[in-house]
Amino acid sequence: MKSDNLTFAERFPPALAKSFMYQLARGLLYLHENDIVHRDLKPANVLVFLDGRLVISDLGLSRAGIIPGVQYREEIQTLWWRSPELLLGARYDGKEIDVFSLGVIFAEMWAAKILFAQRTPQEVLMAEIAMVGGATDEEWPGVSGFSEYSQEIKEFAVAHKNGEFRAQFQKAPFLNELGANGLDLIRRIMTLNPSKRPAVKQVLDDPYFTDGLNVKTMIESSLPVEYNEEYDKLKSYEPDLPYCG
């Protein structure tokens, strides 16, 4: 059958990847605006429909709200998409951890591979440092104070200060379609220092989503309208009115 011989680009065209990026970030914005941290964002928890719609699923590890003074964890976030601060032993997890996972998923869509398929938390952390860089006190003040920041990690971070981000995409099926702007956006989302990562709203406002194929306008115009209670009451008295709820 023809489907058995399709190339990766034919199975997963660049325009669809860009649309998925925006939809995934848009769904995460909805959670964050309602003060929900997903805490296990990964490809397996993303549902894709035949019409190209994307939905975030499985909120089993998510939490709503923040209780002052409470330390969260234990094992949240699946290892291959876990944020560096958790790998380093942070006892607080905010919306920033979802943003990092979002960046990893974006990168994997374009690189056509799992980025951090290592066996242990330390191996994943070192792979993240090698790719992105920025794990010294100079770029991330206080990072050396984390419980898992060993001398080995310190030396590794110094040796990989700048990371090799672009090298991960050298053999990507459609690097040209991602472009410099898309690559830069993903790198910023995957910044190791959580205080320097953009919020999801900033990700959605990035010009990348309106340059060329304007997926932002396309997707925003297709979102469901807000429920209007007054219109619903009116509709009950005028059965011939078009229903748009």
TAJONOR-V547473 format. One line per field, one symbol per residue. burial: # if it has 16 or more other C-alpha atoms within 10 Angstrom, else .. Layout:
burial: ???
This chain:
burial: .............#..##########.##.##...########..........#.##..................##.##########.#..####################..##....##.#############...#..##...##...##.###.##.#.#...#..####..#...##.##########..####..##...##.....##..................#..........
